[in-house]
Amino acid sequence: MKFISSLRARSIAFVLLAVIPAFGVILFTDQKYHDSIGAQVQKNALGSVRVITTEQRRIFGNAHQLLITLSRLPQIREHSAASCQKLLAGLLEPLYVDLGIVDPKGNFVCSARGAANFSRPTQMDADVRHVTETRDFSVGSIRKNEATGKTFMTLLFPVTNPSGSLQSIAFVDLDYSWIVRVTAKHYLPPDASFALFDEHGTVALKYFENPE
């Protein structure tokens, strides 16, 4: 009986010695597989973010060039509200909430959507002051229009007369809701989500491929 018991114990030990390394290999392989998947997911996510960022920079660059062009047009320099509005209305695109001109104090001159639809948020005062002081291109903070639910950002550019004095300020409100929706839809994988943070780390906008 002692012999049989000893033989059984040895058999179990041999089985364990054979199985334990196999389990070790399985666990190691499984961990390595999960690490590999995790690294690939992270790589894909970073790649998507870089592409979206590059696309948004391109949109910013185009808006900047548009403002430079506007600052040189006679319809803008002459402060003729009718001709100015007609010109700007023809330039509206889905990515622009509004295009317009304000004086150095931020008062309405003209806009693509007209005086009745012009709404200058309080935060824009700081942006106008920055352009007035620097005489240079300015990027405003990310804001949300509670009435429309759209998140937008205002870009501003000085309009100067031949002597170099500040005459007015051209601005464009970029529809960030539209920009993020379009860029994320094209460059994010299915079922992915995208969040936009402002300079303070606050979530300014969220995008979900399948919100339902």
PAZAPA-4460 file (N, C-alpha, C; in steps of 0.05 Angstrom, whole numbers, plus 32768, in hexadecimal, padded with zeros to 4 digits):
% residues 212
    n_x    n_y    n_z   ca_x   ca_y   ca_z    c_x    c_y    c_z   seq   type   mol
   8011   7FE8   8000   8000   8000   8000   8011   8019   8000     1      M     A
   8027   8018   8010   8039   802F   8011   8046   8033   7FF5     2      K     A
   804C   801C   7FE9   8059   801E   7FCE   8046   802A   7FBA     3      F     A
   802C   8021   7FBB   8018   802C   7FA8   8013   8049   7FAD     4      I     A
   8012   8051   7FC7   800E   806D   7FCE   8026   807E   7FC4     5      S     A
   803E   8073   7FC8   8055   8082   7FBF   8056   8085   7FA0     6      S     A
   804E   806F   7F93   804D   806F   7F76   8039   8084   7F6C     7      L     A
   8021   8084   7F79   800C   8097   7F72   8016   80B4   7F76     8      R     A
   8024   80B9   7F8C   802E   80D4   7F91   8042   80DC   7F7C     9      A     A
   8053   80C9   7F75   8067   80CF   7F61   805B   80D4   7F45    10      R     A
   8046   80C5   7F3F   8038   80C9   7F26   802B   80E5   7F24    11      S     A
   801E   80EC   7F3B   8012   8107   7F3C   8028   811D   7F39    12      I     A
   803E   8118   7F46   8054   812C   7F44   805E   812E   7F28    13      A     A
   8061   8117   7F1A   806B   8117   7EFE   8057   8126   7EEC    14      F     A
   803D   8122   7EF1   8028   812F   7EE1   8029   814E   7EE6    15      V     A
   802C   8155   7EFF   802E   8172   7F06   8046   817E   7EF9    16      L     A
   805D   8170   7EFB   8075   817A   7EEE   8072   817E   7ED0    17      L     A
   8062   816D   7EC4   805E   816F   7EA7   804A   8185   7EA0    18      A     A
   8036   8189   7EB2   8020   819C   7EAC   8027   81B9   7EB3    19      V     A
   8035   81BC   7ECA   803B   81D8   7ED3   804A   81E8   7EBF    20      I     A
   8060   81DE   7EB2   806D   81EE   7E9D   805A   81F5   7E86    21      P     A
   8049   81E2   7E7F   8036   81E8   7E69   8023   81FF   7E71    22      A     A
   8019   81FE   7E8A   8008   8214   7E93   8018   822F   7E93    23      F     A
   8031   822D   7E9B   8042   8245   7E9B   8044   8251   7E7F    24      G     A
   8049   823F   7E6C   804B   8248   7E50   8031   8255   7E46    25      V     A
   801A   8248   7E4E   8000   8252   7E46   7FFB   826E   7E52    26      I     A
   8001   8271   7E6C   7FFD   828A   7E79   800F   82A0   7E6D    27      L     A
   8028   8299   7E68   803B   82AC   7E5C   8032   82B4   7E41    28      F     A
   802A   82A1   7E31   8021   82A7   7E15   8008   82B8   7E16    29      T     A
   7FF5   82B2   7E28   7FDD   82C2   7E2B   7FE2   82DE   7E32    30      D     A
   7FF5   82E2   7E46   7FFC   82FD   7E4E   800A   830C   7E38    31      Q     A
   801B   82FE   7E29   8029   830B   7E13   8015   8313   7DFD    32      K     A
   8001   8302   7DF9   7FED   8308   7DE4   7FDD   8321   7DEC    33      Y     A
   7FD5   8322   7E06   7FC6   8339   7E0F   7FD6   8353   7E0E    34      H     A
   7FF0   8350   7E15   8002   8367   7E14   8004   8371   7DF7    35      D     A
   8006   835E   7DE5   8009   8364   7DC8   7FEF   8372   7DBE    36      S     A
   7FD8   8368   7DC6   7FBF   8374   7DBE   7FBC   8390   7DCA    37      I     A
   7FC4   8393   7DE3   7FC3   83AD   7DF0   7FD5   83C1   7DE2    38      G     A
   7FED   83B8   7DDB   8000   83CA   7DCD   7FF5   83D2   7DB2    39      A     A
   7FE8   83BF   7DA4   7FDD   83C5   7D89   7FC6   83D9   7D8B    40      Q     A
   7FB5   83D4   7D9F   7F9E   83E7   7DA3   7FA8   8403   7DA9    41      V     A
   7FBC   8405   7DBA   7FC7   841F   7DC1   7FD4   842C   7DA8    42      Q     A
   7FE2   841C   7D98   7FEE   8427   7D80   7FD9   8431   7D6C    43      K     A
   7FC4   8421   7D69   7FAE   842A   7D57   7FA0   8443   7D60    44      N     A
   7F9C   8444   7D7B   7F8E   845C   7D86   7FA0   8475   7D83    45      A     A
   7FBA   8473   7D88   7FCB   8489   7D85   7FCD   8492   7D67    46      L     A
   7FCD   847E   7D55   7FCD   8484   7D39   7FB4   8493   7D30    47      G     A
   7F9D   848B   7D3B   7F84   8499   7D34   7F84   84B5   7D3F    48      S     A
   7F8E   84B9   7D57   7F8F   84D4   7D63   7FA1   84E6   7D53    49      V     A
   7FB8   84DB   7D4A   7FCB   84EB   7D3B   7FBF   84F4   7D20    50      R     A
   7FB0   84E1   7D13   7FA4   84E8   7CF9   7F8E   84FD   7CFD    51      V     A
   7F7E   84FA   7D12   7F69   850D   7D18   7F75   8528   7D1E    52      I     A
   7F8A   8529   7D2E   7F98   8542   7D35   7FA3   854F   7D1C    53      T     A
   7FAF   8540   7D0A   7FBA   854B   7CF1   7FA4   8557   7CE0    54      T     A
   7F8D   8549   7CDE   7F77   8553   7CCF   7F6C   856D   7CDB    55      E     A
   7F6B   856E   7CF5   7F60   8587   7D01   7F74   859E   7CFE    56      Q     A
   7F8E   8598   7CFE   7FA2   85AD   7CF9   7F9E   85B8   7CDC    57      R     A
   7F98   85A6   7CCA   7F94   85AF   7CAE   7F7C   85C1   7CAD    58      R     A
   7F66   85BA   7CBB   7F4E   85CB   7CBB   7F55   85E6   7CC8    59      I     A
   7F65   85E6   7CDD   7F6D   85FF   7CEA   7F7D   8610   7CD6    60      F     A
   7F8F   8603   7CC8   7FA0   8611   7CB5   7F8F   861E   7C9F    61      G     A
   7F7C   860F   7C95   7F6A   861A   7C80   7F5A   8632   7C8A    62      N     A
   7F50   8630   7CA3   7F41   8646   7CAF   7F53   865F   7CB3    63      A     A
   7F6B   865A   7CBB   7F7F   8670   7CBE   7F83   867E   7CA4    64      H     A
   7F87   866F   7C8E   7F8B   867B   7C74   7F72   868A   7C6B    65      Q     A
   7F5A   867F   7C71   7F42   868D   7C6A   7F40   86A9   7C78    66      L     A
   7F47   86AA   7C91   7F47   86C3   7CA0   7F5B   86D7   7C94    67      L     A
   7F72   86CD   7C8C   7F86   86DF   7C80   7F7B   86EB   7C66    68      I     A
   7F6E   86DA   7C56   7F62   86E3   7C3D   7F4C   86F7   7C42    69      T     A
   7F3B   86F1   7C55   7F25   8704   7C5C   7F30   871F   7C64    70      L     A
   7F45   871F   7C73   7F50   8739   7C7D   7F5A   874B   7C67    71      S     A
   7F5D   8740   7C4F   7F68   8750   7C38   7F52   8758   7C24    72      R     A
   7F3A   874E   7C28   7F25   8754   7C15   7F18   876F   7C1A    73      L     A
   7F11   877E   7C04   7F05   8799   7C08   7EEA   8797   7C15    74      P     A
   7EDA   8782   7C11   7EC0   8780   7C1D   7EC3   877F   7C3C    75      Q     A
   7ED9   8775   7C45   7EDE   8773   7C62   7EE9   878D   7C6D    76      I     A
   7EFB   8799   7C5E   7F09   87B2   7C67   7EF6   87CA   7C67    77      R     A
   7EE2   87CA   7C54   7ED1   87E1   7C52   7EBB   87E2   7C66    78      E     A
   7EB7   87CD   7C75   7EA2   87CC   7C8B   7E86   87D0   7C7F    79      H     A
   7E82   87C6   7C67   7E67   87C7   7C5B   7E59   87AE   7C64    80      S     A
   7E46   87B1   7C77   7E38   879A   7C82   7E2B   8788   7C6D    81      A     A
   7E1E   8794   7C59   7E10   8784   7C45   7E23   8774   7C34    82      A     A
   7E37   8781   7C29   7E4A   8772   7C17   7E5B   875E   7C28    83      S     A
   7E61   8766   7C40   7E71   8754   7C52   7E61   873B   7C58    84      C     A
   7E48   873E   7C5F   7E38   8727   7C66   7E34   8715   7C4E    85      Q     A
   7E2F   8720   7C37   7E2B   8711   7C1E   7E44   8700   7C18    86      K     A
   7E5C   870C   7C1B   7E75   86FE   7C16   7E78   86E7   7C29    87      L     A
   7E74   86ED   7C43   7E79   86D8   7C58   7E65   86C2   7C56    88      L     A
   7E4C   86C8   7C4F   7E37   86B3   7C4D   7E3E   869F   7C37    89      A     A
   7E4B   86A9   7C22   7E53   8697   7C0C   7E6B   8685   7C13    90      G     A
   7E78   868C   7C29   7E8F   867C   7C32   7E89   8668   7C48    91      L     A
   7E70   8668   7C51   7E69   8656   7C67   7E6A   8638   7C5E    92      L     A
   7E75   8628   7C6F   7E76   860B   7C6B   7E6C   85FD   7C84    93      E     A
   7E67   85E3   7C82   7E5E   85D4   7C9A   7E70   85D7   7CB3    94      P     A
   7E8A   85DA   7CAE   7E9D   85DC   7CC4   7E9E   85F8   7CD1    95      L     A
   7E91   860C   7CC5   7E91   8627   7CD0   7E75   862D   7CDC    96      Y     A
   7E75   8633   7CF6   7E5C   863C   7D03   7E56   8658   7CF9    97      V     A
   7E6A   8668   7CF7   7E66   8684   7CED   7E81   868F   7CE4    98      D     A
   7E7F   86A3   7CD3   7E96   86B4   7CCB   7E8E   86D1   7CCF    99      L     A
   7EA0   86E1   7CD9   7E98   86FD   7CDD   7EAE   8710   7CE2   100      G     A
   7EA6   8729   7CE7   7EB8   873F   7CEC   7EAE   874E   7D05   101      I     A
   7EC0   8754   7D17   7EBA   8765   7D2F   7ECE   877B   7D2F   102      V     A
   7EC6   8791   7D3D   7ED9   87A7   7D3F   7EED   87A1   7D56   103      D     A
   7F01   87B2   7D5B   7F15   87AC   7D6F   7F0A   87A9   7D8B   104      P     A
   7EF1   87B1   7D90   7EE5   87AE   7DAA   7ED3   8796   7DAB   105      K     A
   7ED1   8787   7D95   7EC1   876F   7D94   7EA4   8773   7D8B   106      G     A
   7E9D   878C   7D82   7E82   8791   7D7A   7E7D   8787   7D5D   107      N     A
   7E65   877F   7D58   7E5D   8773   7D3F   7E61   8787   7D27   108      F     A
   7E6D   877D   7D12   7E6F   878C   7CF9   7E5E   877E   7CE3   109      V     A
   7E64   8764   7CDF   7E55   8754   7CCD   7E5B   8737   7CD1   110      C     A
   7E4A   8725   7CC9   7E4F   8708   7CCB   7E40   86FA   7CB5   111      S     A
   7E47   86E1   7CB0   7E3A   86D1   7C9C   7E1D   86CC   7CA2   112      A     A
   7E17   86CA   7CBC   7DFB   86C4   7CC4   7DEB   86DD   7CCB   113      R     A
   7DF8   86F4   7CC9   7DE9   870D   7CCE   7DE9   8715   7CEC   114      G     A
   7DE1   872E   7CF0   7DE1   873A   7D0B   7DCE   872B   7D1E   115      A     A
   7DB7   8722   7D13   7DA3   8715   7D24   7DAD   86FB   7D30   116      A     A
   7DC0   86EE   7D22   7DCA   86D4   7D2B   7DE6   86D6   7D38   117      N     A
   7DF0   86EF   7D3A   7E0B   86F2   7D45   7E09   86F2   7D63   118      F     A
   7E19   86E1   7D6F   7E1A   86DF   7D8C   7E37   86DE   7D95   119      S     A
   7E40   86F3   7DA3   7E5B   86F4   7DAC   7E5D   86EA   7DC9   120      R     A
   7E68   86D3   7DCD   7E6B   86C9   7DE9   7E7E   86DA   7DF9   121      P     A
   7E7B   86DB   7E12   7E8C   86EB   7E24   7EA9   86E3   7E20   122      T     A
   7EAF   86C9   7E1C   7ECB   86C0   7E1A   7ED9   86CD   7E02   123      Q     A
   7EC9   86D6   7DEE   7ED5   86E0   7DD5   7EE2   86FB   7DDB   124      M     A
   7EDA   8709   7DF0   7EE7   8723   7DF7   7F05   8720   7DFB   125      D     A
   7F0C   870A   7E09   7F29   8705   7E0E   7F38   8700   7DF3   126      A     A
   7F2B   86F1   7DE1   7F37   86EB   7DC7   7F3B   8705   7DB7   127      D     A
   7F27   8716   7DB8   7F28   8730   7DA9   7F3F   8741   7DB5   128      V     A
   7F41   8742   7DCF   7F56   8751   7DDC   7F71   8747   7DD5   129      R     A
   7F74   872D   7DD2   7F8D   8721   7DCB   7F96   8729   7DAF   130      H     A
   7F83   8729   7D9C   7F89   8732   7D81   7F90   874F   7D80   131      V     A
   7F81   875F   7D90   7F85   877C   7D91   7FA1   8782   7D9B   132      T     A
   7FAA   8773   7DAF   7FC5   8778   7DBB   7FDC   876D   7DAA   133      E     A
   7FD8   8756   7D9E   7FED   8748   7D8F   7FED   874E   7D71   134      T     A
   7FD6   8757   7D67   7FD3   875B   7D4A   7FDA   8741   7D3B   135      R     A
   7FD2   872B   7D46   7FD9   8711   7D3B   7FC2   86FD   7D3D   136      D     A
   7FC5   86E7   7D2E   7FB1   86D1   7D2E   7FAD   86C7   7D4A   137      F     A
   7F94   86C1   7D51   7F8E   86B7   7D6C   7F7B   869F   7D6B   138      S     A
   7F80   868C   7D7C   7F6E   8674   7D7F   7F60   8676   7D99   139      V     A
   7F45   8678   7D99   7F36   867B   7DB1   7F32   8660   7DBF   140      G     A
   7F24   8661   7DD5   7F1F   8648   7DE4   7F08   8639   7DD8   141      S     A
   7F06   861F   7DE0   7EF0   860F   7DD7   7ED6   8616   7DE6   142      I     A
   7EC1   861B   7DD8   7EA8   8623   7DE5   7E90   8612   7DDB   143      R     A
   7E7B   8613   7DE9   7E63   8604   7DE1   7E4B   8617   7DE0   144      K     A
   7E3C   8615   7DCA   7E24   8625   7DC7   7E0D   8614   7DD3   145      N     A
   7E03   861C   7DEA   7DEE   860D   7DF8   7DD4   860B   7DE7   146      E     A
   7DCF   861F   7DD7   7DB6   8620   7DC7   7DB7   860B   7DB1   147      A     A
   7DCE   8608   7DA4   7DD1   85F5   7D8D   7DDE   85DB   7D95   148      T     A
   7DEC   85DB   7DAC   7DFB   85C3   7DB5   7E15   85BF   7DA7   149      G     A
   7E1D   85D2   7D96   7E36   85D0   7D87   7E4E   85DA   7D97   150      K     A
   7E64   85CC   7D94   7E7D   85D4   7DA1   7E8D   85E2   7D8B   151      T     A
   7E98   85F9   7D91   7EA6   8607   7D7C   7EBE   8616   7D87   152      F     A
   7ED0   861F   7D75   7EE7   862F   7D7D   7EEA   8646   7D6A   153      M     A
   7EF0   865D   7D75   7EF2   8676   7D65   7F0F   867C   7D5E   154      T     A
   7F15   8680   7D44   7F2F   8689   7D3B   7F2C   86A5   7D32   155      L     A
   7F40   86B6   7D39   7F3E   86D3   7D32   7F57   86DC   7D25   156      L     A
   7F54   86F1   7D13   7F6B   86FC   7D05   7F67   871A   7D02   157      F     A
   7F7C   872A   7D06   7F79   8748   7D04   7F76   8751   7CE7   158      P     A
   7F65   8765   7CE4   7F62   8773   7CCA   7F6E   878F   7CCE   159      V     A
   7F84   8795   7CC0   7F91   87AE   7CC4   7F8F   87BF   7CAB   160      T     A
   7F91   87DA   7CAF   7F91   87EC   7C98   7FAD   87EF   7C8D   161      N     A
   7FB1   87FE   7C77   7FCC   8800   7C6B   7FE1   880B   7C7F   162      P     A
   7FD9   881A   7C92   7FEC   8826   7CA5   7FF4   8812   7CBB   163      S     A
   7FE5   87FB   7CBC   7FEB   87E7   7CD0   7FDA   87E8   7CE9   164      G     A
   7FC7   87FC   7CEA   7FB5   87FE   7D00   7F9F   87E9   7CFF   165      S     A
   7F97   87DF   7D16   7F82   87CB   7D17   7F68   87D7   7D10   166      L     A
   7F5C   87CC   7CFB   7F42   87D6   7CF1   7F2B   87C6   7CFC   167      Q     A
   7F2E   87AB   7CFB   7F19   8799   7D05   7F26   877E   7D09   168      S     A
   7F15   876A   7D0F   7F1F   874F   7D14   7F0D   873B   7D06   169      I     A
   7F18   872A   7CF5   7F09   8715   7CE8   7F09   86FC   7CF9   170      A     A
   7EF3   86EF   7CFA   7EF2   86D6   7D0A   7EE3   86C0   7CFC   171      F     A
   7EE9   86A8   7D03   7EDA   8690   7CFA   7ED5   867E   7D12   172      V     A
   7EBC   8675   7D14   7EB5   8662   7D29   7EB5   8646   7D1D   173      D     A
   7EC9   8636   7D25   7ECB   861B   7D1A   7EB8   8609   7D29   174      L     A
   7EA8   85FA   7D1B   7E95   85E7   7D27   7EA4   85CE   7D2F   175      D     A
   7EAD   85CD   7D48   7EBD   85B7   7D51   7EAD   859D   7D53   176      Y     A
   7E93   859F   7D58   7E82   8587   7D59   7E82   857A   7D3D   177      S     A
   7E80   8589   7D28   7E80   857F   7D0D   7E9C   8574   7D06   178      W     A
   7EB1   8582   7D0D   7ECC   857A   7D06   7ED3   855F   7D13   179      I     A
   7ECD   855D   7D2D   7ED3   8544   7D3B   7EC3   852D   7D31   180      V     A
   7EA9   8532   7D2B   7E98   851D   7D21   7EA2   8512   7D06   181      R     A
   7EA9   8524   7CF4   7EB2   851C   7CDA   7ECD   850E   7CDB   182      V     A
   7EE1   851A   7CE9   7EFB   850F   7CEA   7EFC   84F4   7CF9   183      T     A
   7EED   84F3   7D10   7EEC   84DA   7D1F   7EDF   84C4   7D10   184      A     A
   7ECA   84CB   7D01   7EBB   84B7   7CF2   7ECC   84AA   7CDD   185      K     A
   7EDF   84BA   7CD1   7EF0   84B0   7CBC   7F09   84A1   7CC6   186      H     A
   7F12   84A9   7CDE   7F2C   849F   7CE7   7F2C   848E   7D00   187      Y     A
   7F15   848C   7D0D   7F13   847B   7D25   7F08   845F   7D1D   188      L     A
   7F11   844A   7D2A   7F06   842F   7D25   7EE9   842E   7D2F   189      P     A
   7ED9   841A   7D25   7EBE   8418   7D2E   7EBB   8415   7D4C   190      P     A
   7EA6   8420   7D57   7EA0   841F   7D74   7EB3   842E   7D85   191      D     A
   7EC5   843E   7D79   7ED8   844D   7D89   7ECB   8468   7D91   192      A     A
   7ED6   8474   7DA6   7ECC   848F   7DAF   7EE4   84A2   7DAF   193      S     A
   7EDD   84BC   7DAF   7EF2   84D1   7DAD   7EEA   84E7   7DC0   194      F     A
   7EFD   84F1   7DD0   7EF7   8508   7DE2   7F0B   851E   7DDC   195      A     A
   7F00   8537   7DDD   7F11   854F   7DD9   7F13   855E   7DF3   196      L     A
   7F2C   8563   7DFC   7F31   8571   7E14   7F3B   858D   7E0E   197      F     A
   7F33   85A1   7E1F   7F3D   85BC   7E1B   7F58   85BE   7E2A   198      D     A
   7F63   85D7   7E2A   7F7D   85DB   7E37   7F7D   85D7   7E55   199      E     A
   7F65   85D6   7E61   7F63   85D2   7E7E   7F5E   85B5   7E85   200      H     A
   7F5D   85A4   7E71   7F58   8587   7E76   7F3B   8580   7E78   201      G     A
   7F29   8593   7E72   7F0C   858E   7E73   7F03   8582   7E59   202      T     A
   7EF1   856E   7E5B   7EE6   8562   7E43   7ED4   8576   7E35   203      V     A
   7EDC   857F   7E1D   7ECC   8593   7E0E   7EB8   8586   7DFB   204      A     A
   7EBF   856D   7DF2   7EAE   8560   7DDE   7EB3   8542   7DDE   205      L     A
   7E9E   8533   7DDC   7EA0   8516   7DDA   7E93   850C   7DC1   206      K     A
   7E9F   84F8   7DB5   7E94   84EC   7D9C   7E92   84CE   7DA0   207      Y     A
   7E7B   84C2   7D9A   7E77   84A5   7D9B   7E6E   849C   7D80   208      F     A
   7E7B   8487   7D75   7E74   847D   7D5A   7E57   8472   7D5B   209      E     A
   7E50   8464   7D71   7E35   8459   7D73   7E29   8461   7D8E   210      N     A
   7E1E   847A   7D90   7E15   8484   7DA9   7DFE   8474   7DB5   211      P     A
   7DEF   8466   7DA5   7DD9   8456   7DB0   7DE4   843D   7DBE   212      E     A
***
